[in-house]
Amino acid sequence: MVGYSDNVPIRSARFASNYELSLERARSVQKMLQGSLSQPGRVKAEGRGEINPVAPNTTPENRARNRRVEITLLVSPENTQAELNGLPQGN
């Protein structure tokens, strides 16, 4: 799970940088999800600050889109094959 921010410098006593803000954003989602998972220790959080925006930081709406957390799910090959074995075969 990766947190991001917009490019507006953070002005907060809590966060020294947009990187720290983005990391806390990811950790917040991490904590929320860990309670629902069978292996909560496998959830990793990182922050990337303002890099890799999904939209130009030219409007308030676009800056809001760049303040996000992206979640990547990784499935082990063994589990994937076991699940596929239980599916009906197509013609």
N, C-alpha and C positions, 0 to 999 in steps of 0.2 A: 504494500500500500504506500502510495507516494503522495505527499501533500505539496501543493503549489500555492503561490500568492500572485498578486498583480505586481506592477512595477512601482507602485507608490511607496516611498520609504515609510517604514513603520515608525510611529511616534508614540511609543508606549514604554512604561517602566517595566512591564512584564516581558516584552520581547525586544531584544537588542537589534534584531535584523529580520528581514523578510524570510530568510532561511529558517530562523528559530520559529517564526510564526507558522511557516509551512510544515515544519516538523511536528509542532504541537497539534496542528490541524489533523495530520495523519495519525498521531498517537490517540487523539480523541476518538476517531473512528475505530482504531485498533481496539481500544478498551471497550467500546460499545459491542463490537463483534465477538470478542474473546469469550464472553459469557455464554454464547450460543454454540461454540465449537467444541468438538470432541478433542482436538489437539490445539488448544489456544496458544501454546508456545511456538507454534509454527507461523504465527502471524507476525510479520516484520513491518516496521514503519520507518519511513525516511522522508526527509524534506529536501526539496530542490529549489525553494525560493521562487524567484520570478522567471527562471529559465523554462523553455518549452511552452510558451503561451499557446492557447488554442485559438486566441483571437488577438488582434492588435489592441494594445492598451490605450486606445484613443477615445473611448467613451466609457461612461459609468457602467453601461450594460456589458461591454466587452471585458472590462476589468473584473466585474462580478463573475463572468464565465471563467476567468483565469484563476480565481480563488476556488480551488477544487481539491478533491482527493480522488486519485485513480486507484482502483483495486484490480490486481491481477491474480487470477486463480490458477494454481498449478495442480494438475492431477497426475498421480503416479501412473506409469504405464500399466502396472499390474491391475490397478483398480479400473482403468479404462477398458482393458481387454476383458475383465470379468463382467463389466456392465454390458459391453458389446456382445458377449456370448449369450446373454439373456434376451437379446432383441430378436424379433422375427427377421428372417432372411428375406431380402427383396429379390425379385426376379430380374 
